[in-house]
Amino acid sequence: MRTEDDQADAAVSGPVLFARYAFPPNQLGYCGPTDAAGFLARGVNGDERGLREMARDFDGALPYLRLIADGNGWPDALDPRVVEAYWLGGPELDRVSASGVTGATRHAFQGRSGPLFATIEDALAAGARPHHSFVVFCVYPWVAMLGDARRTPQAMIVLDRCRIRWGRVLKVDGDVITAESRPLTWDGRRLALGAPVAEPVRRSIDGLGLASPLAEGDLVALHWDWVCDTITARQRDVLRNVSAQQLELTNAVLGRRSARVAVSSRG
């Protein structure tokens, strides 16, 4: 398993780290540049300048990266500390507050607050963190589809795969590994994490991949059906905690909405 010392020795630049987590949805055509193969190649080759140019097309993630950077007084939205905080979490998120949202940042978030909050300030004031899980659960439309019997199954697939989840490598076999992770569940009222299950996850295409070298027992971060990177136990715990906070916030908002619907239906 990767240790904190290993992490220091294997430090990568912010643009490369961003590519490791952003490539899976880009390869599926959900976000980012149209040249997914070029994005992967630049990440593998460590082409920071090229990655910075291509990162501009991730217009869903960039406002959050800038928000984290501004909240911590850092000029670079692709600073590796900013990138790690957005995907995995960290104390950097706690330094972002509703009162610190500038006019330029507010403009960048116009139309990006999602169905659960009117503005990014409202979300931050309610306890949200500018983490990728907030985007998945509170900005994208999928949570609002839960409860609709026709749409819930697809919504759950997207919510589960789009979030960054943690797992442990059980087997390494060429381009594909088997990892154990906890899937997202929905009981009709609340989102939660289920019991661990084994799943096949891709780490490369014909040997070309972005993640660090993998071995059985490694902790990993997963996005869609890809391994993003190996992570330390500390990073796993940080990701687990921020994910739990986001699920609690999402469930609270869903509960209030259900209560309003129930009152309205009673006339």
Beta strands, then each sheet from edge to edge (+ up, - down):
strand 1: 165-173
strand 2: 176-181
strand 3: 184-186
strand 4: 191-193
strand 5: 197-202
strand 6: 219-223
strand 7: 226-230
sheet 1: 5+ 2- 1+ 6- 7+
sheet 2: 3+ 4-
end
